[in-house]
Amino acid sequence: MEIPSKFFLGGIEWTVIYKDNLFESQGRCDPISATIILERNSNKQVLHQCFCHELVHCLFYQAGLVEHDEVLVDKLSYTLHQYLEQQK
């Protein structure tokens, strides 16, 4: 799987950026700036999983859902990650 630098979701262009030392997490989703921020120093599989996790948050935000159940986000992102990895 390849992580895009930009993608469209719900008519909004989202950007993916990388930063060092996101101490509190491997990534985050900022719906205000339409940005996914990922930890640059993660290994490839962790980075892909984290992208899927943040992408699920993007889907929820675009659907108008502001409160996100992290257990549900994790379950959906693990399944999405597995699916995308199998498409190679």
DSSP file (Angstrom, degrees, kcal/mol; ACC not computed):
  #  RESIDUE AA STRUCTURE BP1 BP2  ACC     N-H-->O    O-->H-N    N-H-->O    O-->H-N    TCO  KAPPA ALPHA  PHI   PSI    X-CA   Y-CA   Z-CA
    1    1 A M              0   0    0      0, 0.0     2,-0.5     0, 0.0    84,-0.1   0.000 360.0 360.0 360.0 147.1    0.0    0.0    0.0
    2    2 A E        -     0   0    0     46,-0.0     0, 0.0     0, 0.0     0, 0.0  -0.965 360.0-134.0-118.6 132.6    1.1    3.5   -0.7
    3    3 A I        -     0   0    0     -2,-0.5     2,-0.1     1,-0.0    13,-0.0  -0.731  26.8-133.1 -84.2 123.1    0.2    6.5    1.5
    4    4 A P        -     0   0    0      0, 0.0     3,-0.1     0, 0.0    -1,-0.0  -0.374   5.5-142.0 -74.3 155.1   -0.9    9.4   -0.6
    5    5 A S  S    S+     0   0    0      1,-0.3    11,-2.6    10,-0.1     2,-0.3   0.730  90.3  11.7 -83.9 -23.9    0.4   12.9    0.0
    6    6 A K  E     +A   15   0A   0      9,-0.2     2,-0.3    29,-0.0    -1,-0.3  -0.987  68.8 169.7-147.9 150.8   -3.1   14.3   -0.8
    7    7 A F  E     -A   14   0A   0      7,-2.0     7,-3.6    -2,-0.3     2,-0.4  -0.980  28.6-120.4-156.2 158.8   -6.5   12.7   -1.3
    8    8 A F  E     +A   13   0A   0     -2,-0.3     2,-0.3     5,-0.2     5,-0.2  -0.865  29.3 170.1-105.9 138.5  -10.1   13.9   -1.7
    9    9 A L  E >  S-A   12   0A   0      3,-2.4     3,-1.6    -2,-0.4    -2,-0.0  -0.939  72.0 -10.5-147.5 120.7  -12.8   12.8    0.7
   10   10 A G  T 3  S-     0   0    0     -2,-0.3     3,-0.1     1,-0.3    -2,-0.0   0.834 128.5 -55.2  60.2  32.9  -16.3   14.3    0.8
   11   11 A G  T 3  S+     0   0    0      1,-0.2     2,-0.4     0, 0.0    -1,-0.3   0.516 115.8 113.9  79.7   3.7  -15.3   17.1   -1.6
   12   12 A I  E <   -A    9   0A   0     -3,-1.6    -3,-2.4     0, 0.0     2,-0.6  -0.904  65.0-132.4-110.8 135.5  -12.4   18.2    0.7
   13   13 A E  E     -A    8   0A   0     -2,-0.4     2,-0.3    -5,-0.2    -5,-0.2  -0.783  25.6-162.4 -86.0 120.7   -8.7   17.9   -0.2
   14   14 A W  E     -A    7   0A   0     -7,-3.6    -7,-2.0    -2,-0.6     2,-0.4  -0.770   2.9-149.6-101.4 148.1   -6.8   16.3    2.7
   15   15 A T  E     -Ab   6  35A   0     19,-2.2    21,-2.9    -2,-0.3     2,-0.5  -0.926   2.2-148.6-118.7 142.6   -3.0   16.4    3.1
   16   16 A V  E     + b   0  36A   0    -11,-2.6     2,-0.3    -2,-0.4    21,-0.2  -0.956  23.2 175.5-110.9 124.0   -0.7   13.9    4.7
   17   17 A I  E     - b   0  37A   0     19,-2.8    21,-2.6    -2,-0.5     2,-0.4  -0.869  21.1-136.4-125.1 161.3    2.4   15.3    6.4
   18   18 A Y  E     + b   0  38A   0     -2,-0.3     2,-0.3    19,-0.2    21,-0.2  -0.945  21.8 176.6-119.5 137.0    5.2   13.7    8.4
   19   19 A K  E     - b   0  39A   0     19,-2.5    21,-3.0    -2,-0.4    22,-0.4  -0.943  27.1-115.5-134.3 158.1    6.7   15.0   11.6
   20   20 A D  S    S+     0   0    0     -2,-0.3     3,-0.1     1,-0.2    19,-0.0  -0.678  85.5  11.1 -90.5 147.1    9.3   13.8   14.1
   21   21 A N        +     0   0    0     -2,-0.3     2,-1.8     1,-0.2    -1,-0.2   0.917  54.9 175.7  57.9  58.1    8.5   13.0   17.7
   22   22 A L    >   -     0   0    0     -3,-0.3     3,-2.7     1,-0.2    -1,-0.2  -0.538  17.1-174.9 -83.3  68.7    4.8   13.0   18.0
   23   23 A F  T 3  S+     0   0    0     -2,-1.8    -1,-0.2     1,-0.3    -2,-0.1   0.726  71.3  49.7 -42.7 -41.3    5.3   11.9   21.5
   24   24 A E  T 3  S-     0   0    0     -3,-0.2    -1,-0.3     1,-0.1     2,-0.3   0.681 124.1  -7.3 -79.1 -16.5    1.7   11.3   22.5
   25   25 A S    <   -     0   0    0     -3,-2.7    -3,-0.2     1,-0.1     3,-0.1  -0.963  62.7-107.6-163.3 175.3    0.8    9.2   19.4
   26   26 A Q  S    S-     0   0    0     -2,-0.3    13,-2.8     1,-0.2     2,-0.3   0.582  97.5 -16.4 -88.3 -13.4    1.9    7.8   16.1
   27   27 A G  E     -C   38   0A   0     11,-0.2     2,-0.3    -5,-0.1    -1,-0.2  -0.984  56.5-151.4-174.6 170.1   -0.4   10.1   14.2
   28   28 A R  E     -C   37   0A   0      9,-2.2     9,-3.0    -2,-0.3     2,-0.5  -0.986  14.9-132.8-153.9 161.0   -3.4   12.5   14.4
   29   29 A C  E     -C   36   0A   0     -2,-0.3     7,-0.2     7,-0.2    -2,-0.0  -0.973  13.8-164.3-117.8 124.9   -6.1   13.8   12.2
   30   30 A D  E  >> -C   35   0A   0      5,-3.4     5,-2.1    -2,-0.5     4,-0.9  -0.890   5.8-176.1-111.8 101.4   -6.8   17.5   12.2
   31   31 A P  T  45S+     0   0    0      0, 0.0    -1,-0.1     0, 0.0     5,-0.1   0.739  80.2  62.9 -70.5 -20.6  -10.3   18.2   10.6
   32   32 A I  T  45S+     0   0    0      1,-0.2    -2,-0.0     3,-0.1     0, 0.0   0.931 118.2  25.3 -68.7 -45.3   -9.8   22.0   10.8
   33   33 A S  T  45S-     0   0    0     -3,-0.2    -1,-0.2     2,-0.1   -18,-0.2   0.410 106.0-123.2 -97.3   1.4   -6.8   22.0    8.4
   34   34 A A  T  <5 +     0   0    0     -4,-0.9   -19,-2.2     1,-0.2     2,-0.4   0.955  65.1 140.4  53.3  54.6   -7.9   18.7    6.7
   35   35 A T  E   < -bC  15  30A   0     -5,-2.1    -5,-3.4   -21,-0.2     2,-0.5  -0.981  47.9-154.6-132.6 138.2   -4.5   17.2    7.5
   36   36 A I  E     -bC  16  29A   0    -21,-2.9   -19,-2.8    -2,-0.4     2,-0.5  -0.959  18.4-159.4-104.3 129.0   -3.3   13.8    8.7
   37   37 A I  E     -bC  17  28A   0     -9,-3.0    -9,-2.2    -2,-0.5     2,-0.3  -0.947  10.2-171.3-112.4 125.5    0.0   14.0   10.6
   38   38 A L  E     -bC  18  27A   0    -21,-2.6   -19,-2.5    -2,-0.5     2,-0.5  -0.890  31.4-105.8-119.9 147.8    2.1   10.9   10.9
   39   39 A E  E >   -b   19   0A   0    -13,-2.8     3,-1.3    -2,-0.3   -19,-0.2  -0.591  26.3-152.0 -70.2 117.5    5.2   10.1   12.9
   40   40 A R  T 3  S+     0   0    0    -21,-3.0   -20,-0.2    -2,-0.5    -1,-0.2   0.805  89.4  57.5 -62.1 -32.4    8.1   10.1   10.4
   41   41 A N  T 3  S+     0   0    0    -22,-0.4    -1,-0.3    -3,-0.0     2,-0.1   0.333  79.1 114.8 -88.6   7.9   10.2    7.6   12.4
   42   42 A S  S <  S-     0   0    0     -3,-1.3     2,-0.0   -16,-0.1    -4,-0.0  -0.423  73.9-105.6 -73.4 151.5    7.6    4.8   12.5
   43   43 A N     >  -     0   0    0     -2,-0.1     4,-2.7     1,-0.1     5,-0.2  -0.352  39.2-100.0 -72.2 165.3    8.4    1.5   10.7
   44   44 A K  H  > S+     0   0    0      1,-0.2     4,-2.3     2,-0.2     5,-0.2   0.876 120.0  45.8 -58.8 -45.9    6.5    1.0    7.4
   45   45 A Q  H  > S+     0   0    0      2,-0.2     4,-2.4     1,-0.2    -1,-0.2   0.904 114.4  48.2 -66.6 -40.6    3.8   -1.4    8.7
   46   46 A V  H  > S+     0   0    0      2,-0.2     4,-2.7     1,-0.2    -2,-0.2   0.905 111.3  51.8 -64.2 -41.3    3.1    0.8   11.7
   47   47 A L  H  X S+     0   0    0     -4,-2.7     4,-2.4     2,-0.2    -2,-0.2   0.915 110.4  47.8 -61.3 -44.5    3.0    3.8    9.5
   48   48 A H  H  X S+     0   0    0     -4,-2.3     4,-2.1     2,-0.2    -2,-0.2   0.921 113.2  47.7 -64.1 -44.2    0.5    2.1    7.2
   49   49 A Q  H  X S+     0   0    0     -4,-2.4     4,-2.2     1,-0.2    -2,-0.2   0.915 111.9  50.4 -62.7 -42.7   -1.7    1.0   10.1
   50   50 A C  H  X S+     0   0    0     -4,-2.7     4,-2.7     1,-0.2     5,-0.2   0.899 107.8  53.2 -63.6 -40.9   -1.6    4.5   11.6
   51   51 A F  H  X S+     0   0    0     -4,-2.4     4,-2.5     1,-0.2    -1,-0.2   0.930 109.2  49.2 -59.1 -44.9   -2.6    6.1    8.3
   52   52 A C  H  X S+     0   0    0     -4,-2.1     4,-2.0     2,-0.2    -2,-0.2   0.901 110.1  51.6 -61.5 -40.9   -5.6    3.7    8.1
   53   53 A H  H  X S+     0   0    0     -4,-2.2     4,-1.6     1,-0.2    -2,-0.2   0.940 113.3  43.4 -60.1 -48.5   -6.6    4.7   11.7
   54   54 A E  H  X S+     0   0    0     -4,-2.7     4,-2.1     1,-0.2    -2,-0.2   0.840 109.2  58.2 -68.9 -32.2   -6.4    8.4   10.9
   55   55 A L  H  X S+     0   0    0     -4,-2.5     4,-2.4    -5,-0.2    -1,-0.2   0.888 102.8  53.4 -63.7 -38.9   -8.3    7.8    7.6
   56   56 A V  H  X S+     0   0    0     -4,-2.0     4,-2.3     2,-0.2    -1,-0.2   0.908 106.9  52.1 -62.3 -41.0  -11.2    6.3    9.6
   57   57 A H  H  X S+     0   0    0     -4,-1.6     4,-2.7     1,-0.2    -2,-0.2   0.925 108.4  51.6 -58.9 -42.9  -11.2    9.4   11.7
   58   58 A C  H  X S+     0   0    0     -4,-2.1     4,-2.8     1,-0.2    -2,-0.2   0.918 108.2  51.4 -58.7 -44.3  -11.4   11.5    8.5
   59   59 A L  H  X S+     0   0    0     -4,-2.4     4,-1.4     1,-0.2    -1,-0.2   0.919 110.9  47.9 -59.4 -44.5  -14.3    9.4    7.3
   60   60 A F  H  <>S+     0   0    0     -4,-2.3     5,-2.7     2,-0.2     3,-0.3   0.931 112.2  48.6 -62.8 -46.5  -16.1   10.0   10.6
   61   61 A Y  H ><5S+     0   0    0     -4,-2.7     3,-1.7     1,-0.2    -2,-0.2   0.928 111.1  50.0 -59.5 -45.2  -15.5   13.8   10.4
   62   62 A Q  H 3<5S+     0   0    0     -4,-2.8    -1,-0.2     1,-0.3    -2,-0.2   0.763 106.9  55.9 -66.5 -24.3  -16.7   14.0    6.8
   63   63 A A  T 3<5S-     0   0    0     -4,-1.4    -1,-0.3    -3,-0.3    -2,-0.2   0.433 124.1-105.5 -84.9   0.3  -19.8   12.1    7.8
   64   64 A G  T < 5S+     0   0    0     -3,-1.7     2,-0.6     1,-0.3    -3,-0.2   0.574  76.2 137.9  88.3  10.2  -20.5   14.7   10.5
   65   65 A L      < +     0   0    0     -5,-2.7    -1,-0.3    -6,-0.2    -2,-0.2  -0.811  22.2 172.0 -93.2 118.9  -19.5   12.6   13.4
   66   66 A V        +     0   0    0     -2,-0.6     2,-0.5    -3,-0.1    -1,-0.2   0.817  63.2  65.6 -96.0 -36.7  -17.5   14.6   15.9
   67   67 A E  S    S-     0   0    0     -7,-0.1     2,-0.5    -6,-0.0    -1,-0.1  -0.790  71.1-165.4 -90.2 124.8  -17.3   12.1   18.8
   68   68 A H        -     0   0    0     -2,-0.5     2,-0.8    -3,-0.0     3,-0.1  -0.946  19.3-138.3-118.7 127.8  -15.3    9.0   17.8
   69   69 A D     >  -     0   0    0     -2,-0.5     4,-2.6     1,-0.2     3,-0.2  -0.735  15.0-153.8 -79.0 111.3  -15.2    5.7   19.7
   70   70 A E  H  > S+     0   0    0     -2,-0.8     4,-2.6     1,-0.2     5,-0.2   0.811  92.4  56.5 -62.3 -31.2  -11.5    4.7   19.6
   71   71 A V  H  > S+     0   0    0      2,-0.2     4,-2.4     1,-0.2    -1,-0.2   0.933 110.6  44.2 -64.6 -44.6  -12.3    1.0   19.9
   72   72 A L  H  > S+     0   0    0     -3,-0.2     4,-2.7     2,-0.2     5,-0.3   0.916 112.5  52.0 -65.1 -43.5  -14.5    1.2   16.8
   73   73 A V  H  X S+     0   0    0     -4,-2.6     4,-2.6     1,-0.2    -2,-0.2   0.924 111.2  48.4 -58.6 -44.9  -11.9    3.3   14.9
   74   74 A D  H  X S+     0   0    0     -4,-2.6     4,-2.6     2,-0.2     5,-0.2   0.937 111.5  48.6 -60.8 -47.7   -9.3    0.7   15.8
   75   75 A K  H  X S+     0   0    0     -4,-2.4     4,-1.7     1,-0.2    -2,-0.2   0.924 115.2  44.1 -60.9 -45.3  -11.4   -2.2   14.6
   76   76 A L  H  X S+     0   0    0     -4,-2.7     4,-2.6     1,-0.2    -1,-0.2   0.898 113.9  50.2 -66.3 -39.6  -12.3   -0.5   11.3
   77   77 A S  H  X S+     0   0    0     -4,-2.6     4,-2.8    -5,-0.3    -2,-0.2   0.875 108.3  52.0 -70.7 -35.6   -8.8    0.6   10.7
   78   78 A Y  H  X S+     0   0    0     -4,-2.6     4,-2.3     2,-0.2    -1,-0.2   0.917 113.1  45.4 -63.6 -42.1   -7.3   -2.9   11.3
   79   79 A T  H  X S+     0   0    0     -4,-1.7     4,-2.3    -5,-0.2    -2,-0.2   0.921 114.1  48.4 -67.0 -43.6   -9.7   -4.4    8.8
   80   80 A L  H  X S+     0   0    0     -4,-2.6     4,-2.7     2,-0.2     5,-0.2   0.918 111.3  50.8 -61.0 -44.5   -9.1   -1.6    6.3
   81   81 A H  H  X S+     0   0    0     -4,-2.8     4,-2.5     1,-0.2     5,-0.2   0.926 110.2  49.0 -60.1 -46.5   -5.3   -2.0    6.7
   82   82 A Q  H  X S+     0   0    0     -4,-2.3     4,-1.7     1,-0.2    -1,-0.2   0.920 112.3  49.0 -60.5 -44.0   -5.5   -5.8    6.1
   83   83 A Y  H  X S+     0   0    0     -4,-2.3     4,-0.6     1,-0.2     3,-0.2   0.945 112.5  46.8 -60.4 -49.6   -7.7   -5.3    3.0
   84   84 A L  H >< S+     0   0    0     -4,-2.7     3,-0.8     1,-0.2    -1,-0.2   0.871 110.3  52.9 -63.6 -37.7   -5.4   -2.6    1.5
   85   85 A E  H >< S+     0   0    0     -4,-2.5     3,-1.0     1,-0.2    -1,-0.2   0.844 105.8  54.6 -66.6 -32.6   -2.3   -4.8    2.2
   86   86 A Q  H 3< S+     0   0    0     -4,-1.7    -1,-0.2     1,-0.2    -2,-0.2   0.627  94.4  70.5 -76.0 -11.9   -3.9   -7.7    0.4
   87   87 A Q  T <<        0   0    0     -3,-0.8    -1,-0.2    -4,-0.6    -2,-0.2   0.412 360.0 360.0 -85.2   2.8   -4.5   -5.6   -2.7
   88   88 A K    <         0   0    0     -3,-1.0    -1,-0.2    -4,-0.1    -2,-0.1   0.499 360.0 360.0 -65.2 360.0   -0.7   -5.5   -3.6
